[in-house]
Amino acid sequence: MPIPTMPDEKMRKALKELEQAAYNHEQWAEMIYGTLICRLTPDQRDIGDDAHRMCRFGQWYYKDGMTELEHHPGVAEIGLEHERMHQHAARLLRASVSGDRIEIGDFERFVTAVKRLRLELATVQRELADALFNLDPLTGTRSRTSMLTSLREQRELVKRGVQPCALAMMDLDHFKAINDKYGHAAGDKVLIGFARHIIMHLRPYDKIFRFGGEEFLIFMPDADLKAGHDIVDRLREELGSLRFDANGKEIFQVTVSFGLTLLDPDIPVEQSIDRADNALYVAKAMGRNRVIAWNDSMSASPAASV
C-alpha cells in the first residue's frame, strides 16, 4: 500500500499520532474487557449507535487525525474495523446491563474485531515508519537502503511469470555545470523539483530510488520494454520542459537521459542494474536527452560516468 508523499515533519507527526491512537484503543479494549468480566456499569457512550465516533480513538480518527493518509487503503480498513468492533462491543454491553447471557459467538466476534483493528493499525504504522526512515532526506524519493530488497522481491514475481518489470536508470545531463554556474542550492532545487514531478507522475505501484548524486533508479512492475520506454520517455519530455530560476533571476532548464532494461529473473538484480547503467552510458555518449534500451552488444561491466 503506497504511503502518500509528504514532508518528513508531517510524516513524523502522523506516525506519532497513530501510535497514540493505537495506545488509546488498547486502553479502551482493556476497559471493555474489565466491564464485561466484572459486570460493571458501562459508559453510555459505548452503547450508542455512534459509539465508534465517541471514544478517544474515534474522536481523533473522524476529526482530522488521518487527513494526510486519507487515500491510503489501510486507513479505510481501520475505519471499517473500528466501527464493526464497536457494534460488537455495544451488543455485549447491552446484554451485560440487561442481565442476559453473553453468547460466546458474540464475544468471539468482538475479540476478532479487536485483533483485526490492531493488525490494521500496526500495518499502517510499519509502512509509515518504513517510508520515513527509508527516504532520501533531500528529494523524498526512496533511498538505496531498501532498493535491493524491493528489486529482489520483484525479481521473484518475474521469475514466477507473474509480470515483467522494466528498470530505468536516470541521470541529469550536465548537472555539474548547473552546480558550478548557479550554485549547489540551485542544483538541489532541480533535484527536488524533478523528484517531486516523477513521484506525482509515475503509476501508483512504480518506485523511484535515489541511486546517488543526480542518478535515480526507477522500476516499473507489469511493464515490458515498450511500456517502460513509453513511461520514461514521457517523463524525459516533461522534465526537460520544467523551468528553474537561479537566485530568482536567470531561468534555466535541465534535460535527462535514461538507460532502460528488463529485470532479468535469471541473473542477480545487481547485474540488471548494471545493464540499465550501461544503457544510460550509451544514451549520454550519443548526445544525452534520450532513452536507450540495453542490448547484448553493450558492456556487461558497470558504465563509467560521462
Secondary structure in CASP SS format (residue, H / E / C, confidence):
PFRMAT SS
TARGET T0000
AUTHOR 0000-0000-0000
METHOD secondary structure of the structure
MODEL  1
M C 1.00
P C 1.00
I C 1.00
P C 1.00
T C 1.00
M C 1.00
P C 1.00
D H 1.00
E H 1.00
K H 1.00
M H 1.00
R H 1.00
K H 1.00
A H 1.00
L H 1.00
K H 1.00
E H 1.00
L H 1.00
E H 1.00
Q H 1.00
A H 1.00
A H 1.00
Y H 1.00
N H 1.00
H H 1.00
E H 1.00
Q H 1.00
W H 1.00
A H 1.00
E H 1.00
M H 1.00
I H 1.00
Y H 1.00
G H 1.00
T H 1.00
L H 1.00
I H 1.00
C H 1.00
R C 1.00
L C 1.00
T C 1.00
P C 1.00
D C 1.00
Q H 1.00
R H 1.00
D H 1.00
I C 1.00
G C 1.00
D C 1.00
D C 1.00
A H 1.00
H H 1.00
R H 1.00
M H 1.00
C C 1.00
R H 1.00
F H 1.00
G H 1.00
Q H 1.00
W H 1.00
Y H 1.00
Y H 1.00
K H 1.00
D H 1.00
G H 1.00
M C 1.00
T H 1.00
E H 1.00
L H 1.00
E C 1.00
H C 1.00
H C 1.00
P H 1.00
G H 1.00
V H 1.00
A H 1.00
E H 1.00
I H 1.00
G H 1.00
L H 1.00
E H 1.00
H H 1.00
E H 1.00
R H 1.00
M H 1.00
H H 1.00
Q H 1.00
H H 1.00
A H 1.00
A H 1.00
R H 1.00
L H 1.00
L H 1.00
R H 1.00
A H 1.00
S H 1.00
V H 1.00
S H 1.00
G C 1.00
D C 1.00
R C 1.00
I C 1.00
E C 1.00
I H 1.00
G H 1.00
D H 1.00
F H 1.00
E H 1.00
R H 1.00
F H 1.00
V H 1.00
T H 1.00
A H 1.00
V H 1.00
K H 1.00
R H 1.00
L H 1.00
R H 1.00
L H 1.00
E H 1.00
L H 1.00
A H 1.00
T H 1.00
V H 1.00
Q H 1.00
R H 1.00
E H 1.00
L H 1.00
A H 1.00
D H 1.00
A H 1.00
L H 1.00
F H 1.00
N C 1.00
L E 1.00
D C 1.00
P C 1.00
L C 1.00
T C 1.00
G C 1.00
T C 1.00
R E 1.00
S C 1.00
R H 1.00
T H 1.00
S H 1.00
M H 1.00
L H 1.00
T H 1.00
S H 1.00
L H 1.00
R H 1.00
E H 1.00
Q H 1.00
R H 1.00
E H 1.00
L H 1.00
V H 1.00
K H 1.00
R C 1.00
G C 1.00
V C 1.00
Q C 1.00
P C 1.00
C E 1.00
A E 1.00
L E 1.00
A E 1.00
M E 1.00
M E 1.00
D E 1.00
L E 1.00
D C 1.00
H C 1.00
F H 1.00
K H 1.00
A H 1.00
I H 1.00
N H 1.00
D H 1.00
K H 1.00
Y H 1.00
G C 1.00
H H 1.00
A H 1.00
A H 1.00
G H 1.00
D H 1.00
K H 1.00
V H 1.00
L H 1.00
I H 1.00
G H 1.00
F H 1.00
A H 1.00
R H 1.00
H H 1.00
I H 1.00
I H 1.00
M H 1.00
H H 1.00
L C 1.00
R C 1.00
P C 1.00
Y C 1.00
D C 1.00
K E 1.00
I E 1.00
F E 1.00
R E 1.00
F E 1.00
G E 1.00
G C 1.00
E C 1.00
E E 1.00
F E 1.00
L E 1.00
I E 1.00
F E 1.00
M E 1.00
P E 1.00
D C 1.00
A C 1.00
D C 1.00
L H 1.00
K H 1.00
A H 1.00
G H 1.00
H H 1.00
D H 1.00
I H 1.00
V H 1.00
D H 1.00
R H 1.00
L H 1.00
R H 1.00
E H 1.00
E H 1.00
L H 1.00
G H 1.00
S H 1.00
L C 1.00
R C 1.00
F E 1.00
D E 1.00
A E 1.00
N C 1.00
G C 1.00
K C 1.00
E E 1.00
I E 1.00
F E 1.00
Q C 1.00
V C 1.00
T C 1.00
V E 1.00
S E 1.00
F E 1.00
G E 1.00
L E 1.00
T E 1.00
L E 1.00
L C 1.00
D C 1.00
P C 1.00
D C 1.00
I C 1.00
P C 1.00
V H 1.00
E H 1.00
Q H 1.00
S H 1.00
I H 1.00
D H 1.00
R H 1.00
A H 1.00
D H 1.00
N H 1.00
A H 1.00
L H 1.00
Y H 1.00
V H 1.00
A H 1.00
K H 1.00
A H 1.00
M C 1.00
G C 1.00
R C 1.00
N C 1.00
R C 1.00
V E 1.00
I E 1.00
A E 1.00
W C 1.00
N C 1.00
D C 1.00
S C 1.00
M C 1.00
S C 1.00
A C 1.00
S C 1.00
P C 1.00
A C 1.00
A C 1.00
S C 1.00
V C 1.00
END
